[in-house]
Amino acid sequence: MNRRVLITGAGGFIGGYLVAEALKRGHDTWAAVRHSTNREFLQDERIHFIELDFTDSEQLTKTLQDHVAKYGKWDYVVHNLGATKCTNYMDFERINHGYLRTLVEALRTIDAMPSVLLLMSSLSVMGAGDEKNYTPFTEKDVPCPNTRYGVSKLKAETYLQSQSDVPYTIFRCTGVYGPHERDYYLMMKSIKWGVDFSVGFKRQMLTFIYVEDLAVAVMDALEQGALKQAYFISEDRSYSQQEFRNIVKAELGKRVVIPVTCPLWVVRAVCAVAEWWGKVTLKPSTLNGDKFKILKQRNWLCDTSAARRDFRFAPQHDLRAGIHKAIAWYRQAGWL
C-alpha cells in the first residue's frame, strides 16, 4: 500500500538507501535535507525534497505545517538525522537528542503525528559488553553508554519512550557498511595498500550490517506499525579483525597484507592529539576520545531474535557478500 514517508538525514550514507528502498516499495517519499546538502545519491526524479531547519523550532513547525496543509501528514517518519563526530561534544546532545525533541514537538503542535516514528539509534547506547565470555547484548540488558555519542543516542531513546502519544520504533544499529560509505572504505583502502591496522592485543569481535539490509529492515518494521521497542540490527554473527582482513584481501586480489597491531596506549594518545587538533581547526576528527572507547571495545555481538520475531528481520548479505558489492562499487566509482 502506498504510504507517505518522511526521511530526515536523507543526504547521508544511510539516508540515501532509506529513500531508495521507500521508492522501491512505491511509497510517496520525502527526503528532508538542508539547502547545502549534497544530493549526489538522491537523483531519482520521484523523490520529493523538503528543506527542514532543525536549529529554528518555529520555522521547522511552520514548514511542516505548510507541507501538511498542502499534501497531508506523513504515515511514516524515519528520523535518521544525527551527528557521529563533533568538535564540541555538546553538539551530540543538541543534534542527536535535541533535534528529535524539536521534530516530535513540531509534529505534535500541528497534529501530524505519523502512524510510526522510527528512530535510527546505535549499538553504542549499550556501552562495553561482556569481554570475558563474549556473550551478545540482549534486549534484557540495561544500556550503559561509555561515549558521549552513546549517551546522546540513549537520551533520544529515553525521550521517545517517555512520550505516550508517540508511536515509535527504535533501531540500535551496529556498524553499517556498503557503497558510498567512507569509514570502512578507508580500512579497505589501507588493505589495498598492503597494511591492515588493528587496535589492542585482546581478541575483538566485530559486527556489521550491510546498508541495503538495514534499509529493508526499516521499511519492514514500519509496515508492522508502532512496535514500542528498541531492536538490535546486525548480521547475526561476529567477525575477528583477521576475518575482516582476509575477506577484503581476497576480494581485492591481494597476496600479501601486513597486519599491524597498535597498543591501546598509542591509540589513546593519537586520539587525544587528533581531538585537540580538531578543536583548534574547528574540524571534527574521526579520531577522538569517543572513537578510542569504540576502538577499545572488544565485543560487539548482539542478539537480533526480537527483530526476527517481530518483523521477520533476515539480512540477505553476510560480510563476504556485502564486501563484494561494496568493493565493486568503490572500483567502478574510482575510489579503489
Steps between C-alpha positions, in 0.01 A plus 500: 500500500629843406598706804643846554850473649727772638870415542720746688875497439421384147822639358717271710636154421214307662239760407549448129432129532192560715362729229577242230327219689193713570474585129548135409191418706296764325482743791455874452845587629618831642871558558567755775818692418670832560562750221870404506442122498690305236235326289740285297325178604149647496449524125178301456241734347229349722658647814322793662734734687418705806752732665478484879690726740526321834684793655185715488204326664247765392610487137506120507144491633383745233668305220342175615162667545509646148591160361224316685242758393594441137578127485366345820700354788757226463410142589860414590787715624853360515723723712840422356657840572790494744862585574771237543793737558513855639767747609270621780352200677193700601408472132426130553234599751370783281476293181440138600259574782389860451408476132282196571313691770457795264354272231262323736377823654443654155302197381297510820431874466358464148314178584699300245640212703573212259383142542862407574807707586812287465816625670837392364703451816822308557643193669726750678219565750592169663857592594764232556367144494620167633868487408569178690251250358395712202129449552283721276299800613135406551180704528504436876835675548492850644670762278811653656671715236865590551527761223346843467352393169339197665362711784334739254342212311371344822349833605317510166371147557390581856319811383300303243416229750364763740257652248170314527361650179799410278466168311868411484740226398874520574786340305834449677726446201846351505770597245332584169701459180448490125543714187549875571612437863838655591627368835513130411613607156816646656569162661458330164723758335771434758477126430536573130822683585614182677458599866219424745492689828328359808478624859594311815628146543192347663255324268244736350173381343336740255148506361365649179181566305499558125326828424241352261398245764460782751277697262282194440471442875391861559218476246395155627480634855299806394247278328444312828380816673639657818683224687588711808833319540871537427655239268859396434574501128799295390606202300450218747867418553826673578837516324856539617723766346689220327180367342409849379851545360497164321162568339612841370840362400342223292253738337779741405722219375780594739760231564674665795355728766705587808296513823611777736362499854514830686516487883206667669718763665630612160147523358384695805781753449430535126128550565570764763727697267254466210214620719704800616592588141136468395402757762778733390402480133124473573491190282374185679750216488408136441751416775399638841429391856170338405661318210769361729237341725330350194829363367585368846173308535551130441150354464238639259281191465126551555190279504266584211231243585243769594532661157471161332188426703321833462565600138672196348844662495718286275810670356585366157869588500769349716821701524659327201203574270471858625872571459481358148231752404667789681840447340342459156340844543818660639689374197239620252489840670879527491538493878713183490 
